[in-house]
Amino acid sequence: MNVGQMLVQAAQRTPQRPAVTWGDRTITYAELDRRTNALAHGLADRGVRQGDRVGVLMRNRTELLEAMYACFKAGYCLVPLNSRFTADDVAYHVADSGAAAVITDPEGIDVVGAAGLDGVVVVAAGEGYEELVASSDPASAVAPVDRDDLAWLFYTSGTTGRPKGAMLTHGNLAFVTASWLADLTPMDEHGVTLHAAPLSHGAGFHALATTARGAHHVIPAATSFDPAGVLALLADEGVTNTWMVPTQIVMLVDALGDTRPDLPALEQIVYGGAPFAPAELRRAVEALGPVLVQLFGQGETPMTATMLPAADHAAALAGDRPERLASAGFARPGMDVRVLDDDGRELPVGEVGEACVRGPAVMLGYWNRPEASAEALHDGWLHTGDLGRFDEHGYLYLLDRAKDLIISGGSNVYAVEVEAALADHPAVREVAVIGLPDRTWGEVVTAVVVSDDGPDVEAALTEHCAVSLAGYKRPRRYRFVDSLPRNAYGKVLKRDLRATLAEGEPT
């Protein structure tokens, strides 16, 4: 099935219901259907053909959703680009994907222009975009596709090298959409989804579920995350579900202070994409109520591997298995998740190995990278690179990236455990734990800390860790910095920290 058909069906069922609200502008599902048809035909008139890749460099706005569904309908392969990309980033992604066209917004046009995209069709939101939509055929644009035809080229964040394009098919996206509606955010046409995180990333998959049900997309007008504005939208628009990364939820809770929000319509805040310190997660559940739902799944199996439902959050807060706040939950329906050793054998409960996933959400492979595809996908399993263990009830506990494992004095140290302990101290704003070479220990546990108190807090952190961490897990070195290096998706670049600190240079 062409996943663009889900928009067609929603428009047939409820043509006059609101589809997208961005700022003070709202369009209906009938309008969204017509505009995406016209955009698909307009791109075809400019030479884009079924199977071609189309880059989309936009901040969250109505036209981003239109571009997504125009690509799906026409059988173009969507290539979402992070709106924070530089011209070099855009040039790399367009060249690597072989994109035939790029759709951007007014803020992105200079970046696209500086990327030097010779021979690539460029359409910018504004007058040119509206002229293209207004002058093109609004009739049905849904092309016949097979389940293995590409729909979305999802570029990995590239924390260990150049980003790779995970090939996601119409079949992948259809399953992800159905799975999302089955357990993460069950909704009907009366649902209201707030898009507070970039639609170019995890929130884009959330948008698929919203569209399939003919529910209402709400996009904040602000170009950056505004906690006070988001809280107002949650209340004013009667938002029933949203997707956020942990950092956004922490900012939301900070903005609330000692108050408790009056959000009777809110049913789910889905979160994922980065670790969530258990202390901060507990604080968020206390502030926002039993609405938080965790998912785990990389771009290679888009947000569809395991989940920790709202009920488990609430139970943990009430004292029933509180350790589950540190888990990634259990396998999603239709997906198989196991912990395997280096030889591909399943490990028993409690033993640490690599979390591996198989099922209909898993990508075909990496675009034009057969060796990387073979490394990630073998024996039927997607090897995530995440180390973890299962408990006796089937809950997965992720411990670290395999490449970030610290081996100190022959003992394995999982940075996420040390980071969680340090993050629990009130003086710590941000923290990343890495291993640095040491002639005695092999690697020494090193904490890179962002704190308003700077080095003055080191003694207090040492004492704090002595209470909660075994001796071999405690940081032997501290480095205090103003900020942590991050990539365009907000992930901490530990390789950069390791390289800089190993050379003895200041960060």
C-alpha positions as CSV (number, residue, x, y, z in Angstrom):
1,M,0.0,0.0,0.0
2,N,1.1,3.5,-0.8
3,V,1.2,5.2,2.6
4,G,0.0,8.4,0.9
5,Q,-3.3,6.6,0.4
6,M,-3.9,7.0,4.2
7,L,-4.3,10.8,3.6
8,V,-6.7,10.2,0.8
9,Q,-8.8,7.9,3.0
10,A,-8.8,10.5,5.8
11,A,-9.9,13.2,3.4
12,Q,-12.7,11.0,2.1
13,R,-14.0,10.2,5.6
14,T,-13.8,13.7,7.1
15,P,-13.0,16.3,4.4
16,Q,-13.9,19.3,6.5
17,R,-12.2,18.4,9.7
18,P,-9.1,20.4,10.6
19,A,-6.0,18.7,9.3
20,V,-3.1,21.2,10.1
21,T,-3.0,24.3,12.3
22,W,0.2,26.3,12.1
23,G,0.0,29.6,14.0
24,D,-3.3,31.2,13.0
25,R,-3.7,29.2,9.7
26,T,-5.8,26.0,9.5
27,I,-6.4,23.8,6.5
28,T,-8.9,21.0,6.3
29,Y,-8.2,17.4,5.2
30,A,-9.8,18.1,1.8
31,E,-7.4,21.0,1.3
32,L,-4.4,19.0,2.5
33,D,-5.3,16.2,0.0
34,R,-5.7,18.6,-2.9
35,R,-2.5,20.6,-2.1
36,T,-0.4,17.4,-1.8
37,N,-1.7,16.2,-5.1
38,A,-0.9,19.5,-6.8
39,L,2.6,19.6,-5.3
40,A,3.3,16.0,-6.5
41,H,2.1,16.9,-10.0
42,G,4.1,20.2,-9.9
43,L,7.3,18.4,-9.1
44,A,6.6,15.9,-11.9
45,D,6.1,18.8,-14.3
46,R,9.6,19.9,-13.3
47,G,11.1,16.6,-14.1
48,V,10.9,14.6,-10.8
49,R,10.0,11.0,-11.5
50,Q,8.7,8.1,-9.4
51,G,11.6,6.6,-7.5
52,D,13.6,9.9,-7.4
53,R,14.7,11.2,-4.0
54,V,13.4,14.6,-2.8
55,G,15.2,16.5,0.0
56,V,13.1,18.5,2.4
57,L,14.9,21.2,4.5
58,M,12.2,22.9,6.6
59,R,11.4,23.9,10.1
60,N,8.1,22.5,11.3
61,R,5.3,24.1,9.2
62,T,2.3,23.1,7.1
63,E,4.4,22.8,4.0
64,L,6.6,20.2,5.6
65,L,3.7,17.8,6.0
66,E,2.5,18.6,2.5
67,A,6.0,17.8,1.1
68,M,6.0,14.5,3.0
69,Y,2.7,13.3,1.6
70,A,3.3,14.7,-1.9
71,C,6.4,12.4,-2.0
72,F,4.6,9.4,-0.6
73,K,1.7,9.8,-3.1
74,A,3.9,10.2,-6.2
75,G,6.3,7.4,-5.2
76,Y,9.2,9.8,-4.7
77,C,11.5,8.9,-1.8
78,L,11.4,11.5,1.0
79,V,14.8,12.6,2.3
80,P,14.2,14.8,5.4
81,L,17.0,17.2,6.2
82,N,17.6,18.7,9.6
83,S,16.7,22.4,9.5
84,R,19.9,23.2,11.4
85,F,22.1,21.8,8.7
86,T,24.9,23.9,7.2
87,A,25.4,24.3,3.4
88,D,28.1,21.5,3.6
89,D,25.6,19.2,5.4
90,V,23.0,19.8,2.7
91,A,25.5,19.3,-0.1
92,Y,26.6,16.0,1.4
93,H,23.0,14.6,1.9
94,V,21.8,15.7,-1.5
95,A,24.8,14.2,-3.2
96,D,24.8,11.0,-1.2
97,S,21.0,10.4,-1.8
98,G,21.2,11.7,-5.4
99,A,18.2,13.9,-4.8
100,A,16.5,15.3,-7.8
101,A,14.8,18.1,-5.9
102,V,14.9,20.0,-2.7
103,I,12.0,21.7,-1.0
104,T,12.9,24.3,1.6
105,D,11.5,27.3,3.5
106,P,12.4,31.0,3.5
107,E,14.9,30.4,6.3
108,G,16.6,27.6,4.4
109,I,16.9,29.1,1.0
110,D,20.3,30.8,1.6
111,V,21.7,27.5,3.0
112,V,20.4,25.6,0.0
113,G,21.8,28.2,-2.4
114,A,25.2,28.1,-0.7
115,A,25.2,24.3,-1.1
116,G,25.8,24.6,-4.9
117,L,23.2,22.1,-6.0
118,D,23.7,22.1,-9.7
119,G,20.9,20.3,-11.7
120,V,18.7,20.0,-8.6
121,V,15.1,21.4,-8.7
122,V,14.7,23.8,-5.8
123,V,11.3,24.9,-4.5
124,A,11.0,27.4,-1.6
125,A,7.9,27.8,0.6
126,G,6.4,31.2,-0.2
127,E,5.4,32.7,-3.5
128,G,7.1,30.2,-5.7
129,Y,5.8,27.2,-3.7
130,E,2.2,28.6,-3.7
131,E,2.4,29.4,-7.5
132,L,3.5,25.8,-8.1
133,V,0.6,24.4,-6.0
134,A,-2.0,26.8,-7.5
135,S,-1.0,26.1,-11.1
136,S,-0.7,22.3,-10.9
137,D,-3.3,19.5,-11.2
138,P,-5.0,18.8,-7.9
139,A,-6.4,15.4,-9.1
140,S,-5.3,12.2,-7.5
141,A,-1.5,11.7,-7.5
142,V,-1.3,8.3,-5.8
143,A,1.1,6.1,-7.7
144,P,1.1,2.3,-7.5
145,V,3.9,1.0,-5.3
146,D,5.2,-2.3,-3.9
147,R,5.7,-2.7,-0.2
148,D,9.5,-2.8,-0.7
149,D,9.5,0.5,-2.8
150,L,11.4,3.2,-1.0
151,A,9.4,5.9,0.8
152,W,11.8,7.5,3.3
153,L,15.6,7.8,3.3
154,F,16.2,8.3,7.0
155,Y,19.8,9.5,7.6
156,T,21.4,8.4,10.8
157,S,22.8,11.1,13.0
158,G,26.4,10.1,12.3
159,T,27.8,10.0,15.8
160,T,30.5,7.5,14.6
161,G,31.1,8.8,11.0
162,R,29.3,10.2,8.0
163,P,25.5,9.8,8.1
164,K,24.1,6.8,6.3
165,G,20.6,6.7,4.7
166,A,18.4,4.0,6.2
167,M,16.1,2.7,3.5
168,L,12.5,2.7,4.7
169,T,9.8,1.3,2.5
170,H,6.1,1.8,2.1
171,G,5.7,-1.5,3.9
172,N,7.9,-0.4,6.8
173,L,5.9,2.9,7.2
174,A,2.5,1.2,6.9
175,F,3.5,-1.2,9.8
176,V,5.0,1.6,11.9
177,T,1.8,3.6,11.5
178,A,-0.4,0.7,12.5
179,S,1.8,-0.2,15.4
180,W,1.8,3.4,16.6
181,L,-1.9,3.5,16.7
182,A,-2.2,0.1,18.3
183,D,-0.2,0.8,21.4
184,L,1.5,4.2,21.6
185,T,-1.2,6.7,20.7
186,P,-4.6,5.1,20.0
187,M,-6.7,7.8,18.6
188,D,-9.6,8.7,16.2
189,E,-10.4,11.8,14.2
190,H,-11.0,13.7,17.4
191,G,-7.4,13.3,18.4
192,V,-5.1,16.4,18.5
193,T,-1.4,16.0,18.0
194,L,1.1,18.7,18.9
195,H,4.4,18.6,16.9
196,A,6.9,20.1,19.3
197,A,9.9,18.2,18.0
198,P,11.3,18.2,14.4
199,L,9.1,16.4,11.9
200,S,12.3,15.6,10.0
201,H,13.1,13.1,12.8
202,G,11.0,11.0,15.2
203,A,8.0,13.3,15.2
204,G,7.6,12.6,11.5
205,F,6.6,9.0,12.2
206,H,4.1,10.2,14.9
207,A,2.6,12.4,12.1
208,L,1.9,9.3,10.0
209,A,-0.4,7.9,12.7
210,T,-2.2,11.3,13.2
211,T,-2.9,11.5,9.4
212,A,-4.0,7.9,9.1
213,R,-6.7,8.6,11.7
214,G,-7.7,12.0,10.3
215,A,-6.7,13.7,13.5
216,H,-5.6,17.3,13.9
217,H,-2.0,18.3,13.6
218,V,-1.0,21.4,15.6
219,I,2.4,23.0,14.9
220,P,3.7,25.8,17.2
221,A,4.4,29.1,15.4
222,A,7.7,29.5,17.3
223,T,10.8,28.4,15.4
224,S,12.5,27.1,18.6
225,F,11.1,25.2,21.6
226,D,9.2,27.6,23.8
227,P,8.1,25.7,27.0
228,A,5.5,28.4,28.0
229,G,4.1,28.5,24.5
230,V,3.9,24.7,24.3
231,L,2.1,24.6,27.7
232,A,-0.4,27.1,26.4
233,L,-1.0,25.2,23.2
234,L,-1.5,21.9,25.1
235,A,-4.3,23.6,27.0
236,D,-5.8,25.9,24.3
237,E,-5.9,23.3,21.5
238,G,-7.0,20.4,23.7
239,V,-4.0,18.4,22.7
240,T,-4.4,14.6,23.3
241,N,-0.9,13.4,22.3
242,T,2.6,14.7,21.5
243,W,6.1,13.5,20.9
244,M,9.0,15.0,22.7
245,V,12.7,14.3,23.4
246,P,13.6,14.1,27.1
247,T,15.3,17.5,27.0
248,Q,12.1,19.2,26.0
249,I,10.2,17.4,28.7
250,V,12.7,18.6,31.3
251,M,12.3,22.1,30.0
252,L,8.6,21.8,30.2
253,V,8.7,20.7,33.8
254,D,11.2,23.4,34.7
255,A,8.7,26.0,33.2
256,L,5.9,24.6,35.4
257,G,7.8,25.2,38.6
258,D,5.6,24.2,41.5
259,T,2.4,24.5,39.5
260,R,0.5,21.6,38.1
261,P,-0.9,22.0,34.6
262,D,-4.7,21.6,33.9
263,L,-4.6,19.4,30.8
264,P,-7.6,17.1,31.0
265,A,-7.4,16.2,27.3
266,L,-3.8,15.1,27.3
267,E,-3.4,11.3,27.1
268,Q,0.1,10.6,25.9
269,I,3.5,12.3,25.8
270,V,5.6,9.9,23.8
271,Y,9.3,10.3,24.3
272,G,12.5,8.7,23.1
273,G,15.6,9.4,21.1
274,A,18.0,10.0,24.0
275,P,18.5,8.7,27.6
276,F,16.2,10.1,30.3
277,A,17.8,10.2,33.7
278,P,15.5,8.3,36.1
279,A,15.4,11.2,38.6
280,E,14.3,13.6,35.9
281,L,11.8,11.1,34.5
282,R,10.3,10.6,38.0
283,R,10.0,14.4,38.4
284,A,8.3,14.6,35.0
285,V,5.7,11.9,35.8
286,E,5.0,13.7,39.1
287,A,4.5,17.0,37.4
288,L,2.6,15.9,34.3
289,G,0.7,12.8,35.5
290,P,0.5,9.3,34.1
291,V,0.8,10.3,30.4
292,L,4.4,9.6,29.6
293,V,5.1,6.7,27.2
294,Q,8.6,5.6,26.2
295,L,9.6,4.1,23.0
296,F,12.9,2.7,21.8
297,G,13.8,2.2,18.2
298,Q,16.5,3.6,15.9
299,G,16.0,5.2,12.6
300,E,16.8,1.8,11.1
301,T,13.6,0.4,12.7
302,P,11.9,3.7,13.1
303,M,10.8,4.2,16.7
304,T,9.5,0.6,16.7
305,A,11.2,-1.9,18.9
306,T,10.1,-1.6,22.6
307,M,7.9,0.6,24.7
308,L,7.3,1.4,28.3
309,P,3.6,2.3,28.7
310,A,2.1,5.0,30.9
311,A,0.8,2.5,33.4
312,D,4.4,1.2,34.1
313,H,5.5,4.8,34.7
314,A,2.7,5.3,37.2
315,A,3.3,2.0,38.9
316,A,7.0,2.6,39.3
317,L,6.3,6.0,40.8
318,A,3.9,4.4,43.3
319,G,6.7,2.0,44.4
320,D,5.8,-1.1,42.3
321,R,9.0,-2.0,40.5
322,P,10.5,1.5,40.5
323,E,13.5,0.1,38.6
324,R,11.4,0.0,35.5
325,L,11.8,3.7,35.1
326,A,15.3,2.9,33.9
327,S,14.1,0.3,31.4
328,A,13.1,0.7,27.7
329,G,10.1,-1.5,28.3
330,F,9.1,-4.6,26.4
331,A,8.9,-5.6,22.7
332,R,6.2,-4.0,20.6
333,P,3.6,-6.3,18.9
334,G,4.9,-7.9,15.8
335,M,8.6,-7.1,16.6
336,D,11.1,-9.5,18.0
337,V,13.8,-8.1,20.3
338,R,16.5,-10.2,21.8
339,V,19.9,-9.8,23.5
340,L,22.6,-11.7,21.5
341,D,26.3,-12.4,22.1
342,D,29.1,-11.8,19.6
343,D,28.3,-15.1,17.9
344,G,24.6,-14.3,17.5
345,R,23.4,-16.6,20.3
346,E,20.6,-15.5,22.5
347,L,21.7,-14.7,26.0
348,P,19.8,-15.7,29.2
349,V,18.0,-13.3,31.4
350,G,20.3,-10.8,33.2
351,E,23.3,-11.3,30.9
352,V,24.6,-8.3,28.9
353,G,24.8,-8.4,25.1
354,E,23.8,-6.5,22.0
355,A,20.1,-5.6,21.6
356,C,19.0,-6.9,18.2
357,V,15.7,-6.4,16.5
358,R,13.8,-8.1,13.6
359,G,10.3,-7.6,12.2
360,P,8.4,-5.6,9.6
361,A,9.6,-2.2,10.8
362,V,13.3,-3.0,10.1
363,M,14.9,-1.2,7.2
364,L,16.0,-2.8,3.9
365,G,19.6,-1.6,4.5
366,Y,21.7,1.5,4.0
367,W,21.5,3.5,0.8
368,N,24.5,2.6,-1.5
369,R,26.4,1.0,1.4
370,P,26.4,-2.8,1.0
371,E,29.2,-3.4,3.6
372,A,27.5,-1.3,6.3
373,S,24.2,-3.0,5.5
374,A,25.8,-6.4,5.9
375,E,27.3,-5.4,9.2
376,A,24.1,-4.1,10.6
377,L,21.8,-6.7,9.1
378,H,22.8,-10.3,9.4
379,D,21.2,-13.6,10.3
380,G,17.9,-11.8,10.0
381,W,18.6,-9.4,12.8
382,L,19.2,-5.6,12.9
383,H,22.2,-5.2,15.2
384,T,21.6,-1.9,17.0
385,G,25.0,-1.4,18.6
386,D,23.2,-0.9,22.0
387,L,24.3,-3.1,24.9
388,G,21.5,-4.3,27.1
389,R,19.9,-7.0,29.2
390,F,16.5,-8.4,29.8
391,D,14.8,-9.1,33.1
392,E,12.7,-12.1,33.9
393,H,9.5,-10.2,32.8
394,G,10.8,-9.3,29.3
395,Y,11.8,-5.7,30.1
396,L,14.8,-4.4,28.3
397,Y,17.5,-2.4,30.1
398,L,19.8,-0.5,27.8
399,L,23.3,0.1,29.3
400,D,25.4,1.8,26.6
401,R,26.4,1.9,23.0
402,A,28.8,-0.9,22.3
403,K,31.4,1.6,21.0
404,D,31.0,3.6,24.2
405,L,31.6,0.7,26.6
406,I,34.4,1.6,29.0
407,I,36.7,-1.3,30.2
408,S,38.6,-0.1,33.2
409,G,40.9,-2.5,35.0
410,G,39.2,-5.4,33.2
411,S,35.7,-4.5,34.4
412,N,33.0,-3.2,32.1
413,V,31.6,0.2,33.0
414,Y,28.4,1.4,31.3
415,A,28.5,5.2,30.9
416,V,24.7,5.5,31.1
417,E,24.8,4.2,34.7
418,V,27.5,6.7,35.8
419,E,25.7,9.5,33.9
420,A,22.4,8.7,35.7
421,A,24.1,8.9,39.1
422,L,25.8,12.2,38.3
423,A,22.7,13.7,36.8
424,D,20.9,13.1,40.0
425,H,23.1,15.7,41.7
426,P,21.4,19.2,41.7
427,A,24.6,21.0,40.6
428,V,24.9,19.0,37.4
429,R,23.2,20.6,34.3
430,E,24.6,18.1,31.8
431,V,27.0,15.2,31.9
432,A,28.7,12.8,29.5
433,V,30.9,9.9,30.7
434,I,33.7,8.6,28.5
435,G,36.7,6.3,28.8
436,L,40.2,7.8,28.3
437,P,43.4,5.8,27.7
438,D,45.3,5.0,30.9
439,R,48.5,2.9,31.2
440,T,47.5,1.4,34.5
441,W,43.7,0.9,34.0
442,G,43.5,0.6,30.3
443,E,40.8,3.2,30.3
444,V,39.8,5.6,33.1
445,V,36.3,6.7,33.7
446,T,36.1,10.4,33.0
447,A,33.0,12.6,33.6
448,V,32.6,15.7,31.5
449,V,30.3,18.0,33.4
450,V,28.4,21.2,32.7
451,S,27.8,22.9,36.1
452,D,27.3,26.5,37.2
453,D,29.6,25.7,40.1
454,G,32.5,24.5,37.8
455,P,35.4,22.6,39.4
456,D,34.2,23.6,42.9
457,V,31.6,20.9,42.8
458,E,34.1,18.0,42.1
459,A,34.4,16.9,45.8
460,A,30.7,16.9,46.2
461,L,30.2,14.8,43.1
462,T,32.9,12.3,44.2
463,E,31.1,11.9,47.5
464,H,27.7,11.6,45.8
465,C,29.0,8.8,43.5
466,A,30.4,6.9,46.4
467,V,26.9,6.3,47.7
468,S,25.4,4.9,44.5
469,L,28.2,3.4,42.4
470,A,30.7,0.6,42.9
471,G,34.2,1.7,43.2
472,Y,35.3,0.7,39.7
473,K,32.4,2.7,38.2
474,R,33.2,6.0,39.8
475,P,34.8,8.7,37.8
476,R,38.5,9.0,38.5
477,R,38.7,12.2,36.4
478,Y,36.4,15.2,36.0
479,R,36.5,17.8,33.3
480,F,34.2,20.8,33.6
481,V,33.1,22.5,30.4
482,D,30.6,25.2,29.3
483,S,28.7,22.9,27.0
484,L,28.8,19.5,25.5
485,P,29.5,19.0,21.7
486,R,26.4,17.9,19.9
487,N,25.5,17.0,16.3
488,A,22.6,18.6,14.4
489,Y,20.2,16.2,16.1
490,G,21.2,17.1,19.6
491,K,23.2,14.0,20.4
492,V,26.4,14.3,22.4
493,L,29.5,13.7,20.3
494,K,31.5,11.5,22.6
495,R,34.0,10.8,19.9
496,D,34.8,14.5,19.9
497,L,35.2,14.6,23.6
498,R,37.5,11.5,23.6
499,A,39.6,13.0,20.9
500,T,39.9,16.4,22.5
501,L,40.6,15.2,26.0
502,A,43.0,12.5,24.9
503,E,45.1,15.2,23.3
504,G,45.0,17.2,26.5
505,E,43.3,20.1,24.8
506,P,40.7,22.2,26.6
507,T,37.1,21.6,25.6
